[in-house]
Amino acid sequence: MKKPIVSSGLPLRFSRHLLAYSLILSTVAACSSTPKIAEGIGDIRTELNKLQANNELAILAPAAIKQAEEAVRAAEQPVKDEQQSQHLVFVADKKVNIALAQAQSRFAEDQHKVLAKKRDDARLDARTTEANQAHQDARLARADAADARQETTELQAQLTLLNARQSERGWVVTLGDVLFDTAKADLKSSTSQHLTNLANFLNKYPARGAMIEGYTDSVGSEQYNLGLSQQRADSVSHFLQGKGIQSNRLSSLGKGESSPVANNESASGRQQNRRVEVILTDTAQAPQ
């Protein structure tokens, strides 16, 4: 006959409880040693992704972004040691911040360079424009000076043709007594060329006027000579008007035997005193 199995002395129910408790402790121990992903790494990944997606910034700090990516990936790996996990998160956060700061700094530098170049270009354009304007002004000034010299040369040639002389009153053209017969106020036909030259001058220079003054010698009464000198001055004025000179550019005045230029005691002196003087004015409106 078989002998009955003898127990170890512990009740069967108690043995089962002990086994269950052992399993629970094993499970708890296993859970406490399971690797975990550190808290906060998700936010850091989000910041890095934003930086990588920003093409203007990402291109400026590729090495720093690469280091940040490596640090973030390392922190994303499950780690059993919580202290080590937090350290990896700290390193990842720092690397991301460094990459962002570096990219932003270089972007700011590039923007500063762009603005500085724009300012330099603007200054250069302004200097170029100023230089071109100065060159243009100088060219125009030279042209104006050349025109002025040409006009002066032409004016001097015209005045020489008229035998004009400079006086305090301006340029004076003296028309001798050859213009008129004795005691007459009608112009001789032989004198028309000299007066035509005067008319041509006034037509060429419309900004100039003419004061026409008639003079006589002392032969005859003062009243008679005054009237004769006025008539002769008027005759010259009418001739010029007939050549296209407007009347408002002309004035005529008889001065008789006043203001002689020579002694009336001699025939030659009286001949010099019988004259018409034309004073060329600087304005189109001759003094009345």
C-alpha positions, 0 to 999 in steps of 0.5 A, a space after each residue: 500500500 502507498 503511504 499518504 503524502 505528508 505536507 510541509 506543515 503549511 495549509 494549502 490555502 496559505 501557500 496559494 496566497 503566498 504565491 500570488 503575493 510573490 507574483 504581485 511584487 514581481 510585477 510591481 518591481 518590473 513596472 518600476 524598472 520600465 523605461 519612460 519618455 521624459 516629460 516636456 520633450 514634446 514641447 521641445 520637439 514642437 519648437 524644433 520643428 517650427 525652426 526647421 520649417 522656417 526656411 529663412 531661419 533654418 538655412 542660417 544655422 544648419 550645424 546648430 539645428 543638426 545638433 539640436 535634432 540629435 539632442 532631441 532624438 536622444 531625449 525622446 528615447 525611453 530611459 529607466 533613469 529619471 535623472 538621466 532623462 531630465 538631463 537629456 531634456 535639459 540638453 535638448 532644450 538648450 540645443 534648440 534654444 542655441 540653434 534658434 538664437 543663432 539663426 535669429 542673430 544671423 538673420 538680423 545680421 543679414 537684414 542689417 547688411 541689406 539695409 546698410 547696402 540699401 543706404 549705401 546704394 541710396 547715398 551712391 545714387 544721390 552722389 551720382 545724381 549730384 555729380 551728374 547735375 553738377 556736370 550738367 550745370 557746368 556744361 550749361 554754364 559753359 554753354 551760356 558763357 559761350 553764348 554770352 561771349 558770342 552775343 557780346 562779340 556780335 553786339 560789339 560788331 554791330 556797335 562798331 558798324 554804327 560808329 557808336 561810342 560809350 557814354 554815361 548815358 549808354 551807347 551813343 550813335 551820332 548822325 551828322 548834318 549830312 542827313 538833312 539839307 540846310 534848314 530842312 528836316 526831311 531826310 536825304 535819300 543818300 543817308 538811308 543806309 546809315 539809318 538802315 543799319 540803326 534799324 537793323 540793330 534795333 530789330 536784332 535787339 528788341 530789348 533795346 530802345 532809342 532816345 533820339 535827340 536833335 541839335 542845331 548850331 547857333 545860327 538863327 533864333 533859339 526858338 527856330 532852332 528848337 523847333 528844327 531840332 525837334 522836326 529832325 529828331 521826329 524824322 529819324 523816329 519816323 524812318 525807324 518806325 517805317 523799318 518795323 521799330 515800334 513807336 513805344 521803343 522810341 522817343 524824340 526830343 529837340 534840344 536846339 542849340 543847347 549842348 554844343 560839342 564844338 565852337 559855333 564861331 567856325 564853320 567846322 564847329 557849327 557843322 559838328 553841332 548840327 547833329 542827331 544823337 541816338 542813345 541806345 537804351 537797355 530796355 524796350 520802353 524808351 524814356 519819354 
